[in-house]
Amino acid sequence: MSDREPPFVGAAMPTRLLPQHREWLIAGQRDLEIQDAASPDVLDGDWRAVVRQARDLLDGYTGRLGVHGPFLGLNLIGYDAKIRAATAERLLQSVEFAAALGATHMVLHSPFMFFGSPFLPHTPANRLGDEVALVHATLERVLPAAEQAGITLVIENIQDTNPAPLLALVRSFASERVRMSLDIGHAFLMQRIGGPTPDQWVRDAGDLLAHLHLQDTDGHLDRHWPPGWGTINWFALFEALGTLAHRPRLLLELREPMRIPAGATFLTERGLVQ
């Protein structure tokens, strides 16, 4: 384990739940991710009112702030130019939301869905170059807007069984504003069908890893349980994080945000976080 002080853990939540967690967030200036911008209904509505509410509730907060971008029905690999345009437009709305909020990261979902052996799809011999080019086309306007606003796009593993395609995609941008996000529960689910352990994902990603969603699961479903409810090896995960020269953002992303204190307590009592 690293001899550094344990990192502070934060959480992801919609704006409406900020009052319940505000004191805890501000006391530790913890990482925070606002989830409202993932909703198409919010982005097509009066999202500026949501931003104003969040900013008012976060008076005194100076931690690392981000948003979760839209993902429902979207894929960064768009073979159809009209679909790419619609995806880009939706992502640009989210960048505008994030910029108004003062956020510095935005989560996108990996486009690499696996069907077959984890070591064959999305490889150089099986269309990886074409797929990366299509993601670049989708983000052609989105990335410059994010860069101008000081926002880092973090691409989260979803059904990725093999880390190599996602890491190749992140590297292909050669930009400090494109990094990888690791959802621990997603990695654990894919481990059951041949993928590496969550801690190995950390070691493979290295300095490209900027952001983690912390959630527990039993490996049968994407549970988003508090740490301690499932079977993830949290000690191995934090040992791997301790080898990094930097400290990625750490966010509890739970299906029931009321259990954020329980998840944070589980990790704190084991000396893994503050």
Sequence and secondary structure as in RCSB ss.txt:
>XXXX:A:sequence
MSDREPPFVGAAMPTRLLPQHREWLIAGQRDLEIQDAASPDVLDGDWRAVVRQARDLLDGYTGRLGVHGPFLGLN
LIGYDAKIRAATAERLLQSVEFAAALGATHMVLHSPFMFFGSPFLPHTPANRLGDEVALVHATLERVLPAAEQAG
ITLVIENIQDTNPAPLLALVRSFASERVRMSLDIGHAFLMQRIGGPTPDQWVRDAGDLLAHLHLQDTDGHLDRHW
PPGWGTINWFALFEALGTLAHRPRLLLELREPMRIPAGATFLTERGLVQ
>XXXX:A:secstr
  SS     EEEE GGGHHHHHHHHHHHT  EEE GGG HHHHTS HHHHHHHHHHHTTT  S EEEE   TT  
S  SSHHHHHHHHHHHHHHHHHHHHHT SEEEEE      S TTSTTSTTTTHHHHHHHHHHHTTTHHHHHHHHT
 EEEEE SS SSHHHHHHHHHHT  TTEEEEEEHHHHHHHHTTT   HHHHHHHHGGGEEEEEE B  SSS   B
 TTSS   HHHHHHHHTTSSS  EEEE  SSGGGHHHHHHHHHHTTS  
